[in-house]
Amino acid sequence: MLVKQVQPGKVEVVSEKLNARFAVAAPATDLMAQVRKFVEGEAAGPRLLAVQKQAAEKLAAEQLAKAAAIRAEGRVAVELEGKLINSQTGQPEPLNTNAWPRFIVFLRGQSTCPISRNFAPGFIQYCHRIKATHPEVEVVYLTIESLPDTFKFAKELGFDWRTVSYEDTTMPCVNPYIDGRIPQLIVMDRDGKVLANGIQSTAPDALQQLDTLLNRR
């Protein structure tokens, strides 16, 4: 008999020969005796050690795989996984796994912020200008308003960067550097090292630092 389910006072079993499923009173079975033998028998200790070893090896393999992914993709790309959407459509838009970015530029802004609106057009033009020559740069828009408002803002100004919803901005690589003021432009390398961080009136300075960095290459 195959045990399918154990319930208080009874055991549901299946007879493959009879092609039937029925309940049997627990005392009428040898289930507990078999369980006791399995747990307390001579093979129980080695079996437990084997299971623990297998679990430890699986955990170690998972940790190695994660470490390898971080080395290949970079810490920032790993933290962005599953969070990126298109800023105009809201559809998931993960990073290109065949060309991981070397530099990630985070822009925090809001459609109702006049300083953000004043900074955005020049930044958009700059991004269009370097797109072909510097594909290693990825721009991620960190919105602080609702996604419908973000989509409307993106369509109005004509940017299609990947974006992260406000709820997903609490990433360890970015969160410590987020300021309450906007616009904010944070330039990072793939491992999370901050290369530039401009807030409000200094956002253009951060953009200039990025341009200098790219011109050195």
C-alpha atoms as one frame of an Amber mdcrd trajectory, in Angstrom:
protein
   0.000   0.000   0.000   1.101   3.545  -0.718   0.488   6.045   2.070  -1.115
   9.195   0.659  -2.143  11.098   3.761  -2.018  10.733   7.545  -4.965  12.141
   9.485  -5.907  11.957  13.172  -6.766   8.321  13.881  -6.555   7.128  10.283
  -4.273   6.688   7.310  -5.324   7.134   3.691  -3.698   4.539   1.478  -3.766
   3.592  -2.183  -3.832   0.088  -3.552  -2.248   0.060  -6.985  -3.426  -3.492
  -7.529  -7.063  -2.624  -6.817  -6.759   0.911  -8.190  -8.540   2.177  -5.097
  -7.978   4.699  -2.330  -9.402   4.150   1.155  -8.868   4.982   4.822  -7.505
   2.550   7.396  -7.548   2.978  11.166  -4.065   3.949  12.286  -3.735   1.140
  14.910  -4.502  -1.417  12.175  -1.369  -0.432  10.231   2.331  -0.873  10.870
   3.051   2.721   9.831   4.276   3.900  13.236   6.447   0.818  13.654   8.062
   1.469  10.286   8.567   5.137  11.136  10.158   4.209  14.471  12.446   1.726
  12.758  13.402   4.331  10.147  14.218   6.950  12.801  15.791   4.733  15.454
  17.411   1.999  13.348  21.131   1.520  12.902  21.056   3.295   9.535  19.295
   6.388  10.920  22.492   8.163  12.021  24.439   7.705   8.776  21.314   8.567
   6.800  20.883  11.821   8.747  24.543  12.703   8.215  24.171  12.012   4.495
  21.115  14.281   4.281  22.905  17.048   6.204  25.959  16.712   3.969  23.792
  16.905   0.852  22.057  20.023   2.179  25.391  21.651   3.034  26.796  20.871
  -0.404  23.687  22.299  -2.074  23.935  25.513  -0.016  27.636  25.862  -0.824
  26.937  25.390  -4.542  24.192  28.031  -4.431  26.509  30.477  -2.657  29.255
  29.868  -5.215  26.794  30.404  -8.058  25.587  33.646  -6.486  29.158  34.858
  -5.993  29.965  34.004  -9.618  26.890  35.928 -10.785  27.935  38.970  -8.770
  31.424  38.841 -10.292  30.036  38.532 -13.819  27.121  40.949 -13.576  28.226
  43.291 -10.828  26.542  43.940  -7.518  24.252  46.647  -8.870  22.892  44.488
 -11.703  22.184  41.675  -9.250  20.219  44.008  -6.967  18.258  45.392  -9.923
  17.180  41.922 -11.033  13.399  41.633 -11.216  12.832  45.347 -10.491  13.356
  47.004 -13.872  10.428  48.050 -16.070  10.069  50.233 -19.143   9.437  53.847
 -18.094   6.729  54.323 -20.722   4.922  50.976 -20.823   5.519  49.449 -17.410
   6.488  46.145 -18.994   9.375  44.199 -17.429  12.656  45.172 -19.078  15.660
  43.380 -17.569  19.230  44.274 -18.394  20.893  42.719 -21.420  22.601  39.588
 -20.137  24.941  39.592 -23.132  26.317  43.044 -22.328  26.299  43.905 -18.633
  26.737  47.658 -18.057  29.983  49.009 -16.590  28.375  52.202 -15.332  24.863
  52.663 -13.931  23.468  56.188 -13.768  20.558  56.583 -11.374  18.336  59.629
 -11.851  15.801  60.446  -9.139  13.088  62.824 -10.183   9.418  63.715 -10.246
   7.140  65.209 -12.870   5.868  67.935 -10.526   9.347  69.099  -9.515  10.357
  72.214 -11.518  14.074  71.580 -10.934  13.701  68.026 -12.255  11.879  69.350
 -15.302  14.613  71.900 -15.890  17.420  69.315 -15.621  15.801  66.425 -17.514
  15.817  67.768 -21.126  19.573  68.391 -21.159  20.252  65.020 -19.563  18.020
  63.295 -22.117  19.906  64.968 -24.975  23.209  63.880 -23.445  22.007  60.273
 -23.167  20.915  60.282 -26.805  24.310  61.640 -27.831  26.380  58.989 -26.039
  24.073  56.021 -26.658  25.917  54.732 -29.735  29.456  55.367 -28.492  29.026
  54.293 -24.879  26.687  51.277 -24.682  28.358  50.364 -21.390  26.342  53.130
 -19.679  22.887  52.229 -18.363  20.451  54.862 -17.080  17.878  53.847 -14.469
  15.152  56.280 -13.461  14.231  56.126  -9.779  10.750  57.567  -9.645   9.254
  58.928  -6.441   5.686  59.145  -7.719   3.079  56.704  -8.957   3.881  54.610
 -12.001   1.014  56.088 -14.103   2.459  59.551 -13.455   5.929  58.236 -14.313
   4.704  56.763 -17.620   3.025  60.069 -18.481   6.176  62.024 -17.618   8.392
  59.710 -19.699   6.132  59.983 -22.734   5.910  63.761 -22.378   9.692  64.272
 -22.236  10.541  61.390 -24.556  12.771  59.197 -22.398  12.531  55.422 -22.310
  15.070  54.473 -19.672  14.420  51.515 -17.484  12.775  52.586 -14.257  12.330
  51.273 -10.742   9.140  51.890  -8.805   9.350  53.851  -5.568   8.648  50.695
  -3.551  11.701  48.976  -5.074  14.218  51.776  -4.507  15.317  50.397  -1.124
  18.314  48.606  -2.644  21.439  48.279  -0.479  23.663  49.612  -3.256  21.659
  52.838  -3.688  19.613  53.494  -0.562  22.462  54.873   1.613  23.135  57.610
  -0.947  19.571  58.726  -1.595  18.897  62.307  -0.571  15.484  63.794   0.054
  16.095  66.465  -2.573  15.613  66.084  -6.314  16.779  65.831  -8.975  19.589
  63.561  -7.883  22.097  61.969 -10.249  24.156  59.062  -8.889  26.849  57.470
 -11.063  28.077  54.029  -9.963  30.324  51.372 -11.350  28.949  47.844 -11.662
  30.172  46.941  -8.167  28.338  49.802  -6.455  31.199  52.275  -6.053  29.852
  55.836  -6.235  31.719  57.827  -8.881  29.541  60.951  -8.781  26.560  62.145
  -6.767  24.867  65.409  -7.670  21.792  66.799  -5.908  19.606  69.622  -7.238
  21.991  72.399  -8.341  24.965  69.993  -8.362  23.268  67.402 -10.604  24.899
  68.994 -13.711  28.271  68.619 -11.962  27.679  64.876 -11.581  26.801  64.709
 -15.263  30.053  66.515 -16.099  31.964  64.009 -13.953  30.373  61.178 -15.915
  31.320  62.820 -19.198  34.907  63.268 -18.032  35.046  59.647 -16.930  33.806
  58.404 -20.311  36.192  60.660 -22.248  39.141  59.151 -20.404  38.419  55.718
 -21.814
